[in-house]
Amino acid sequence: MLTGQAAGRRPRSEQSYLAAVWARLRRDRMAILSIVVLALIAALSLLAPWLSAHLLGHEPTAIDLDHNFAPPGSEHWLGTDEYGRDVLARALHAGRISLGIGLTVASISMTIGVFTGLISGFYRGRIDDVTNAIIQTLLNIPILFLLILLSLLMRPEPPWLAFIIGITGWMGTARLVRGEVFSIRERDYIEAARAVGATNRRIILRHVLPNVSSLIIVIAAFDVAGGIMVESGLSFLGVGVQPPDASWGSMLLHSRTYTTKAPWLVITPGFFIFVTILSIFLLADGLRDALDPWLKES
């Protein structure tokens, strides 16, 4: 989080500030490696249809019972499943759904959470009492069981599944932003803005929001990872992404009975989930340090 002191030390132009952030970020080798890994996974997922057709030569839904449980080799780089479908082709296509759900969840959660946290923390009073009561009530609801119940009742498509996860997961974001805004609204530069006649809307958009931007970016990264993990968990329980669609979590679900017979069926989606989540966490940590270097110095 950027405090008033940090904001005072910020470079004069936004361009120089971003250049300073990038200079600090590129010194973090793990963060740069995470960016490369995430970019590679995203590119492979986006290009999955082309890769399946032209490089792998196998469609993810093509059934070949004569070659089921084929081990990894030159024909099928990561082997085949119980129906003879190419595992790598399915994993790449599943990445499109898993990453899409993660990004959608983060977008919904951040939109609701940041707006609620800003309004609640800045205006306080009755508005804060009402929003805090809503947040506390929702936090006391067992979200996992609610997600399972909604998934069983609705059997949602991936976009709707992402919407359900996002709409039930914004409370933590709202509380973090609200707490930071409580502190920022008492800074001297906020009082100075009020003194010169700035409206509340201008103060929020021009002074408060930029100073919680580092917190918001880090939370957004964690929300993407959280969305992927929740979707994977729901799919593994059989109430997430439904056939014929596939995600990394649903691939794990259908491969759990073949752990010893065909371990590559478990290793492949598990590897994609592990590497993606780890890379997001490392990148979020690097972004936190790059956007707010005073954390390290304090």
Order of alpha helices (4+ residues) and beta strands (2+ residues): alpha-alpha-alpha-alpha-alpha-alpha-alpha-alpha-alpha-alpha-alpha-alpha-alpha-alpha
